[in-house]
Amino acid sequence: MQRWRGLEDIPQDWGRSVVTIGSYDGVHRGHQLIIGRAVARARELGLPSVVVTFDPHPSEVVRPGSHPPLLAPHHRRAELMAELGVDAVLILPFTAEFSQLSPADFIAKVLVDKLHARSVIEGPNFRFGHRAAGNVAFLSELGPTYDYDVEVVDLYVRGEAGGGEPFSSTLTRRLVVEGDVEGAAEILGRPHRVEGVVVRGAQRGRELGYPTANVETLPHTAIPADGVYAGWLTAAGERMPAAISVGTNPQFDGTERTVEAYAIDRVGLDLYGLHVAVDFLAYVRGQEKFDSIESLLEAIADDVKRSRELIEAYDAK
């Protein structure tokens, strides 16, 4: 899959293509439906498929300081899109100047002049251009002028637990922040992932017999609510069952919020300096401060036991 950073990276001989545009943070099941349809449409026409997305998130430019927590960094989104069969991803630097483009100019400069769109696939709520003035109706209106067609794909609707809400990145972020990682996984189609480099912490886990990987998360990462979770730690291509702690470590009067993962039953791991991924499968319990170190050790042993059971039950499905 080709990856372009800006319009200037698009090959000059790039021909016609099928395009879909959006932030696509998380590449959740609703996104998968839209992107999957774009890929299918491209194959019907014998053309390449292109996903256009933005960096930073447009809200950070339009309303500085309002950057939402991210469900997936751009490299992870590209990996997920490649799995869906996408041929190229175009990441447009979203600047103050770019935000001033009118919907008509956006269509002309991005879709027509550079990507030579033959077909555009979007969700019903797609908005674009200055002040988000453009919508799918306007996109369709200009289709005959520029010789492209528009197809609108309805989003999935979450079941009773979500109150019948459409699958969305906003809903997924809310569930993650609330610690409902199972609800988030229902929308994403996979467990929520947090990535970063393993750095040295206070090393108390090692002293207690449960050495953890202290993950320095990427900026703006959507981190689950404080507590203990079952999941996986992936390092150097190996996925390991893990008990994961999120919080400030109140047992030792900590103040900095951290994400730490204990690779269950693994001994002698040296992960310092490695970029790792932590996948959150299920919530185990909230963050607590115990009366003694002995009580803390008993709780950790139970956390590991429950995490192992949850992971085994998931793998057995």
Buried (B, 14 or more C-beta within 10 A) or exposed (E): BBBBEEBEEBEEEBEBBBBBBBBBBBBBBBBBBBBBBBBBBBEEBEBBBBBBBBBBBBBBBBEEEEBBBBBBBBEBBBBBBBEBBBBBBBBBEBEEEBBEBBBBEBBBBBBBEBBBBBBBBBBEEBBBBBEEEBBBEBBBBBBEEBEBBBBBBEBBEBEEEBEEBBBBBEBBBBBBBEBBBBBBBBBBBBBBBBBBBBEEBEEBBEEBEBBBBBBBBBEEBBBBBBBBBBBBBBBEEEEBBBBBBBBBBEBEEBEEEBBBBBBBEBEEBEBEEBBBBBBBBBBBEEBBEBEEEEEBBEBBEBBBEBBBEBBEEBEEE
